[in-house]
């Protein structure tokens, strides 16, 4: 179960970055309701897997910032995570549906 939760967070991170490459880790942590340390750990893991790279950029007020870039490997990982997520949710739905039918037929 823990593996599924981390996979879902990885998927959420990749989705977040795809929508906003300049998103901060703090912002992602708030949006995903996980600790900043957990986001940092998972992003480092995605970088080590080759799914993400980080590029430096200067913001308008000359502070150093980061831009996350999803690699082709990361896009493939996102696709696989999405398919796995949808399969898991479909199986959960089927189980719930069977349980509801069982309860209704009593």
N, C-alpha and C positions, 0 to 999 in steps of 0.2 A: 504494500500500500504506500509506503514511504517513497518508493521509486516512482510510482504513478504521480504522486503529489509534486515531486521535483520535476518530472517530465512536464507536468502542466504549468509549473512556474517557468521552466525553460521556454515553453511555447508562448506564455504570456510575455516574457522578456523579449523574445524575437518579434512578436507582434508589436509590442510597444516601440521597439527600436525601428521597425519598418515604418511605423506611422510617424515617428519623431526621432531621427538619428541623434539629435542633440539633447535628448532627455537625460536628466541626471539620475544617478543611482538613488538618491534620496527621494526624488519624485516617483520613481518606479516602486520603491519600497512602500511609499504611502498608497499608491494606486493599487498595488497587489496585496497590501496588508501583510507584509512580511518585514523582517528586520533589515536594516541597511547592511549589516554584516552578511546576512544570507544572500542578498542581491549581489553584493561584492563577490562573494564566494562563487555563486552560480555564473556570474559574468566572466570571472577568471577561468572557470571550467569551460565555458563556451569558447573563450579565446584559445585555450589549450587544445580544444578539439578542432580548432580551425574554422569554427562557425562564425566568429566575429573577429574583427580587427578594430583597433582604436587609432584614430588620427587626431593629432592636435590641431586646434584652430584658435585664432584670436577672435574674441567677441568684440563688439563695438566699443566696450569700455576698456579694451586692451588687457583683459584678464585672460589667462590661459584656460582653454576649455577643451573638451573632448567631443569627438564625433564618432559614434559607433557605426560601423559598416558591416552589414551582413554579407558574408562571402557566398559564393555559389554552393559551397559545402553547407553553409548555414541555411540557405534556402531549401536545400534538399532535406536537411534535418527538420526544418519547420514543416515541410510537407509530410514527412514520416510521422512527426509528433501529432500533427493534425489528424491524420488518418487513424492513428492509434487511439487518440482521444475520442474521435467519433465512433470508433468500433466499441470502445469501452462503454460509452454512454448509451449506445444502441443496445448492447447486451444488458445494461442496467435497466433500460426501459422495458425490454422483453421480460426480464425477471419480475419487475413490478407489475406489468400487465398480467402475467400468469398468476401472480399472487392475488391481484384484485379479482380476477375471474374465479379463483379458488374460493375466496372469501364470499363472493356474491352467490356462488352456487351451493353454499352450505344451507 
